[in-house]
């Protein structure tokens, strides 16, 4: 009976899911009375405080560019006056905003399968361990929903590349990048997804139809370059992230981290959702246009986010950077519900993918990864396994492995 009510009112069920998540996460976030992820939380709070006071994106009088949207979102919390109250209100805002990630997941799932499947994927998304960040002042709380929305917009534009949908892609990528500069990875995700979709469709016009978006992107990039040069800044200047240029990168090292980060993503997602995406990819030739757009975007996102994480793994603190890949997990969850709805087909491609996935997971040097300084705060998917290993071998056994 309850299931029938959900089927009859999926929009209401989604609203209940989002509200419940926001309330629970907000309540839990208030248990964290002081910042735990330094120095990021302090920077974000100072930026928000400056904006609330009528200033700019400044920290103690100096301009700091780490995010433009996130400090603006939480700035009203600093009108409360009390630091403790402001900190709590800012986290409540983050809990509400991050919970909104369920909305594009639901809309995408409804488009691919059914409203009920969309609700299932949305509910699973709200259970991701990364929602613990709602207890902090971190840009991920706003970036996560913005990123998923941008991916959904890309899929819609691939299906039907109207000017309106292409404009939506440009707007959502712009917002995601303004929330967290990692959002720039959406540009290569868009390009490779468009190419992959054209190959799946066997139609070159699917690619050329996106020329207005390409032209607008080139114009935006040119405008950014002109603005940087006019301000006397280097085009290669990375601001507060300049330190990443001094890291000792190596081809072998980055390939190793690529395998580790990809394997950890499979482990964090539960492996089966990734295998479901592989199975959908194997049957993409006979799939619907919505399915093919979803597959192209999902594969592109997983690949590019894994590449980004591989590079970031060499940054301090060194180690697995699931922080850069967990945004792809909602797509894997959507692949799972779509795969199940289609009868969970298990062809040869799915079997090969299963073996490859198991190989990646089995190759993870968990003992070493548990000891990496990035574990807490950057690899929440590994924490349950670290706790299990510690419990099985005694306190600290996992880190001493």
N, C-alpha and C positions, 0 to 999 in steps of 0.2 A: 504493500500500500504506500509506504514511504517512497519507494522507488518510482512509483507512478506519479506521485506528487512532484518529485524532482524532474521527471521527464516532462511534466505538464508546465512547469515553471523553472526552466533552467537558468534564466536570468536572475531570478530571485535566489536560487541556490548558489549561484556565483557570488552574489552580493553577500550572502551569509558567510560563505567561505572567506572572502576577503575581509569582512568585518571581524570574524572570529580570529583570523590570523593577526590582524592589526591589534586587536584587544589583548590577545595572549602575548604577542611579542612585545607590545608596549609595557604590559605588566612585568614581564621578565626583564625588560631593559632597565626598569627602575631599580632592579636589584643591584645593578652596577653603579655604585655611588661616585666612583672616580674613574678617570680615563685609564685604559689598560693598554692601548696601542699607541705608544709614543714613538715619534713625535707628531705623527699624523693628526691625531685627535686635537692636539693643542693648536696646530696650524689652522685646522678647519674651524675650530671655535674662535680663534682670533680673527679670522677672516669674516665670520658671521657677525662677531661683535662689532667690527669696524663698519660693516654695512648697516647694522642696526643703528649705529650712532650717526649715520649719514655720510660716512667716509667711503673709500673705495676698497679694492681688494688688497688691503694692506695688513701687514703684520708688524706692529711696533714702528709704524712710519715708513716701512719699505714695501713696495709692490711685490706681491708673491702670486704667481700664476700656477695654481695646481688644479683649480676647478672654478668655473664661473656660476654654474647652476646650483651646485650643492650648497655652498655658503649662502646663496640667496634664498634657498628653500628654508634653511634653518635659522636665518637671521631674525625673523619675528620672535623666536624664543628668547632672544636677548633683550627684548623689551620688558621682560618680567622683572629685571633688576637683580634679583638674587642669583648668584652663580649656580647654586645647587638646583634651583627651580629651572633656570635656563637650560642647564645641561640635561635635566630630565625631559623638558618639553621638546628639546631638539631631538632626543632619541625617540620620543613618541611620534614626531613628524617622520622620522626615518622608518619606523615600524609601519606606518600607514602607507608611505610611498613604496617601500619595497614589496609590501603585500599586493600592490596593484599589478605586479608582474603576472599575477594569475589571469588578468583580463586578456592580454594578447594571446596567452597560451590557450585559454578557453576558446577565443574566437578562431584561432588557427585550428584547434582540434575539431571544432564544430564544422569548419570548412572541409577538413579532410575526411572525417568520419561521421560524427553525430554530436549533438549537444551533450549527451551523457559521456561520451569519450572525451570531449573537451573538458568537462568538469573533472573527470578522473585525472587527466594530465595536469590540470590546474591545481587540484588538491595535492598531487604528488610534488609539484613544484614548491608549494608552500611548506613542504616538510623538509626541504633541503637544509643540511646543517649550516650552510652559509648564512641563514637567517639569524644566526647568533650575532652577526654584525649589527643588528638593530640595537644591541646593547652598547654600541660605540658610536662615535661620530666619524664614520668612514664614508667616502664617496660611493662605495659599492651599493649602499642602500638605495641610492637614486639611479645609479648606473645600470643596475641589473634590469629593472623594468624598462628603462630607456633603450637598452641594447636589444632586449627581446622584441620590443615594439619595432625597432628599426629592421630587424631580421624579418619580421612579419610583413612589414611594408615592402621590403625587397621582393619577397615571394609574390605579393599581390601585383607588383609592377611587372614581374616576369610573366605572370599569367595574362595580364592585359595591360600593356604599356601605355596607358593613357597619360596625357600631360598632368592630370591631377594626381595620379598615382606616382608618377616620377617626381613630382614636386613634394609629395609626402615622403618619399625616400630621402630626398635631399634635406628636408626639414628634420626628419628623425635622426639622420646621421649627424647633422649639425648639433642637435640638442644632446645626443649621446656623447659627442666629442667635447662639448662644453661642460658636461657633467664630469667626465673623466677623459683625459687625453688618449687613453687606450682606445677610445671610440674610433680613432682614425683607422684602426684595423678593419672597420666596416667597409672602407673603400676597396681594398683588395678582395674582401669577401664578396662585395657586390660584383666586381669585375669577373672573378672566377666563377661565381654562381651564374652570371649571365652567359658566360662561355659554355659552362657545363649544361645549362638548360638548352642552349641552342644545339648542342651536340645530341642531347637526348631527344629533342624535337626534330632533329635533322633538317632544321630550317635556319638559314643564315639571317633571314629577315627578323628573327626573334632577337638577334643581337643588334642589328642596325636600327631597330625600332627604338632603342634606348639612346639614340644620339642626342636628344635634348638634355637628358640627364648628364651625359658625358660632356657636352658643351658647357653646361652650367657648372659642373665640377671643375673643368679647366679654368673657367672664368673666376671661380671662387679661389682656386689655388693661385692664380695670377694676382688677384687682388690682395691675398694674404702676403705674397712675396713682395709686392710693391709697398705694402704697409710696413713690413719688417725693414726693408731697405730704407724707406723714408725716415724711419725712426732710428736709423743708424745701427740696427741690429743685424747680426749674421743670420743667414737663412738656415744655417746648421746649428744655431744656438738652441739649447735645450732647457735653458732656465735652471730651475731647481733640480732638473734631471741630468744636468751636465756630467755628473759623476759616472753615468753609465758608459760614457765614451772612453773612460780610462780603465775599464775592466779588461782583463786579459782573456779575450775570446780565442777559441780555436775550433777548427772544423770538427775534429774528433770529439772535443768536449761538448759542443752544441748538439751534435748528432746523438751523443749518449743521453744528454738531457732531453732531447726530443723523444727518444724511446721511453725514458722514464716518465716524462710528463704525460705522454699518450697512454702508457700503461696505467698510470695512476688515475687518469680521467676515466678509463674503462672500469677500474676498481671502484672509484667513487660513485659512478653511475650504476653499478651493479652488473656490469658486463652484458647482460641480456638486452638492455635497450640499444647498446651499440650494435649487437648482432642483428637486432630487428632492423636497424637502419641499413645494414649491409644487405639484408634480405630484400628490403624494399628497393634498394639500388639495383639488385640483380634482376628485379622484375619491372624496372622503370620503363622499358620500351612499351609495355602494354598497359601502363598505369594512366590515370587521368592527368590532365594538364595541371591540376592543383597538386597532385601527388608529385609530379615531376619537378614542379617549382620548389616544393618543400624539400625534396631530396637534394636538388642542386644547392639550395641555400644551406641545408644542414651539413652536407659533406664539406662544403666550402668553409663554413664556420668552424667545424671541428679541426680541419687542417690548419687554418690560419691561426686559430687560438692556440693550438698545440705548438706551432712554430714560434709564436710570440712568447709562450711560456718557456720554451727551450732557451730563448735568448735571456729572458728575465731570470731564469734559474741561476745564472752566473752573477746576478746582482746581489748585493747585500740585503737581507741575509741569504746566503747561498743555500740552494736546495729546491725541492719541488715547489712549483708555483701554481697550484690549483686555483689560486686567486685570479689567475688570468684565463682559466679554462672552464670554470664552473658555469659560466654564462651559456655554454653549449648544452648543458644537461637538460633543460626544458625541451630542447629539440629532440634529444634522445628519448625522453619520456613520451613525446608526441609520436615518435617512430614506434615506440613500444605499443601504444594503444592502437595505432593504425595497423600494425602488423597483426596483433591479436584479432582485431575486427575483420581482417581479411583471411582468417583461418590459420594464422601462424605458419605460413609456408616455409618449408625447410628444404631448399634445393641444395645443389652442390656448392653454390656460391656462399650460402649461409654456413655450410659446414667448414669451408675453407676459412671464412671470416672467424668462425668460432675457434678454430685451431690457432689462427694468427693472434686473436685476442687473448686466448689462454697463454700463448707463448709470451706476449708482452707483459701480462700480469705476473707470470711465473718468473720472468727475468728481473723483476723489480728487486733490488737489494734492500729489502725492508729494514734489516738491521742497521745498515748505513744510513738510510733515509730517515729512520727514527732519530738518529743522532744529529741530523742537519739542523742548523739554527733556524731554518725557515718553517719547521714543523708546526709550531704554534703560531697561528695567525695567517698562514699561507697554504696549509694543506689539511683542512678539516676532514677531508675524506680519509686520511690516513690515521687520524686520532683514535677511532674505535679499534683499529687493528693494533695500534701501539698499546692501548689500554689492555686489550686481550692478551697480548704478548707479555706485558708486565705482570698481569694477574697469573698467567700460566707459569712464568718463570721466577716470580717474586718481584718485589719493588725494584724498579730500575733495570730489570733484566733486558727489556726490549732495547733500551738505549745503550746497554753494554754489549749487545749482540755483535 
